[in-house]
Each structure stands twice: as structure tokens, then as C-alpha cells.
Amino acid sequence: MAYRVLIVDDSPAMRTFVRRVIAMSGFEMSSCFEASNGGEALELLRHEWVDAILTDINMPEMDGQEFLRRLSEDEMLRSIPAIVISTDATMHRIAVMTSLGARGYVTKPFLPETLRAELERTLGVPCD
């Protein structure tokens, strides 16, 4: 099965990098959408359904923390699994993001296998 993924990061280079890492990992995507902040992502989600969201934390306009809070408050969107991708590996930040609904957390830098494993775990993809 191929999945629809949304990458939310204010850096176009990081969005491209994450997209390439997903492709390199062998994770099957049918579509990959991009947004530069949480507000843009929420707007996109009004028109497109995705199976998983990969989001940064530090972004202008609407950061990842506020984005996750808004996702959790939305009846239609709260079921979409969100994975945080961040350089902040502190237990406090991970706990905050998890309490806001993040179902996974990947620390930068990461290997393609790490991102694939987290996507598969979060989506409940059976192991080969």
C-alpha cells in the first residue's frame, strides 16, 4: 500500500531532503504534500487527505507545537498520525509534543531506516 504524506517545515531544502530520505528508505508514497508552517498545513488539510504528517517544531507564523494543538482539537484531523522531526532531543520537548498528540519523534540528523521505521510503526504497517 502506498501512503499520502504531508511534510511541514519552513525550510524548502529540508522538505526536499525529507522527501528524498523517504524515497531512499523504500517507504511507499503515492503522494507527498508540503507546507511551510502549521497554518499552511491546516489549509492544505482542508482539501487533501493524508495518511501521515511529518512536522518540524520551529517555524514562523504557526509553529509545530501550535499546529499539533490545533490538529488535536479538530474532529476530522486528530486521527492523522503526526511525527515530529526536530533537532531538539530533550525529554521535556518530546513529552510536550507527545502530550499534544505527536505519535512519533525523530531527531535530526537521522538515517533513512529510522524515518521509515517510525512511519511504519506510527501507521501500523506490518513488518515484512
C-alpha positions as CSV (number, residue, x, y, z in Angstrom):
1,M,0.0,0.0,0.0
2,A,1.3,3.5,-0.8
3,Y,0.7,6.4,1.5
4,R,-0.1,10.1,1.3
5,V,2.4,12.1,3.4
6,L,2.5,15.8,4.3
7,I,5.9,17.4,5.2
8,V,5.6,20.6,7.3
9,D,8.9,22.6,7.5
10,D,9.8,26.2,6.9
11,S,12.9,25.2,5.0
12,P,12.3,24.2,1.4
13,A,15.7,22.4,1.5
14,M,14.7,20.4,4.5
15,R,11.3,19.5,2.9
16,T,13.2,18.3,-0.2
17,F,15.7,16.4,1.9
18,V,12.9,14.6,3.9
19,R,11.1,13.7,0.7
20,R,14.3,12.2,-0.7
21,V,15.1,10.3,2.5
22,I,11.6,8.8,2.5
23,A,12.1,7.7,-1.2
24,M,15.6,6.3,-0.4
25,S,14.2,4.3,2.6
26,G,11.9,2.4,0.3
27,F,8.7,3.6,2.1
28,E,5.9,3.7,-0.5
29,M,4.3,7.1,-1.1
30,S,1.6,7.7,-3.6
31,S,1.6,11.5,-2.9
32,C,3.8,13.9,-0.9
33,F,2.5,17.3,0.0
34,E,4.4,20.2,1.5
35,A,3.7,23.2,3.8
36,S,6.0,25.8,5.2
37,N,4.2,26.2,8.5
38,G,1.3,24.9,10.6
39,G,-1.2,27.3,9.2
40,E,-0.4,26.4,5.6
41,A,-0.6,22.8,6.6
42,L,-4.1,23.2,8.1
43,E,-5.3,25.0,4.9
44,L,-3.9,22.1,2.8
45,L,-5.6,19.5,5.0
46,R,-9.0,21.2,4.3
47,H,-8.6,20.0,0.7
48,E,-6.3,16.9,0.8
49,W,-6.4,13.8,3.0
50,V,-3.1,12.4,4.1
51,D,-2.1,9.3,6.0
52,A,0.7,10.8,7.9
53,I,2.2,14.2,8.8
54,L,5.9,14.9,9.4
55,T,6.4,18.2,11.1
56,D,9.2,20.4,12.3
57,I,8.7,22.4,15.6
58,N,10.4,25.8,14.9
59,M,8.5,27.6,12.1
60,P,7.3,31.1,11.6
61,E,3.6,32.1,11.7
62,M,2.4,28.8,13.3
63,D,5.0,26.5,14.9
64,G,4.8,22.8,15.2
65,Q,3.5,22.9,18.8
66,E,0.6,25.1,17.9
67,F,0.0,23.0,14.8
68,L,-0.3,19.8,16.8
69,R,-2.6,21.6,19.3
70,R,-4.9,22.6,16.5
71,L,-4.9,19.2,14.9
72,S,-5.9,17.6,18.2
73,E,-8.8,20.0,18.5
74,D,-10.1,19.2,15.1
75,E,-12.5,16.2,15.0
76,M,-11.7,15.3,11.4
77,L,-7.9,15.8,11.6
78,R,-7.0,14.4,15.0
79,S,-6.8,10.9,13.7
80,I,-4.0,11.6,11.3
81,P,-0.7,10.4,12.9
82,A,1.9,13.2,13.2
83,I,5.6,12.6,13.6
84,V,7.8,15.4,14.8
85,I,11.2,15.8,13.1
86,S,13.4,18.1,15.2
87,T,16.9,18.9,16.4
88,D,15.5,19.2,19.9
89,A,16.0,15.9,21.6
90,T,15.3,16.9,25.1
91,M,12.9,14.8,27.1
92,H,10.9,17.8,28.0
93,R,10.3,18.8,24.3
94,I,9.5,15.2,23.4
95,A,7.0,15.0,26.3
96,V,5.3,18.3,25.3
97,M,4.9,17.2,21.7
98,T,3.7,13.8,22.7
99,S,1.1,15.3,25.1
100,L,-0.1,17.5,22.1
101,G,-0.7,14.4,20.0
102,A,2.6,13.5,18.3
103,R,2.7,9.8,17.7
104,G,6.3,9.7,16.8
105,Y,9.5,11.7,17.2
106,V,12.6,11.6,15.0
107,T,15.7,13.6,16.0
108,K,17.8,15.3,13.3
109,P,20.1,14.1,11.8
110,F,18.5,10.7,11.1
111,L,19.0,7.7,8.8
112,P,16.5,6.7,6.1
113,E,15.9,3.5,8.0
114,T,15.0,5.4,11.2
115,L,12.4,7.6,9.4
116,R,10.9,4.6,7.6
117,A,10.7,2.6,10.8
118,E,8.9,5.5,12.6
119,L,6.5,5.9,9.7
120,E,5.7,2.2,9.6
121,R,5.3,2.0,13.4
122,T,3.1,5.0,13.5
123,L,0.9,3.8,10.6
124,G,0.8,0.3,11.9
125,V,2.4,-1.2,8.8
126,P,3.1,-4.9,9.4
127,C,6.7,-5.9,9.5
128,D,8.0,-7.9,6.5
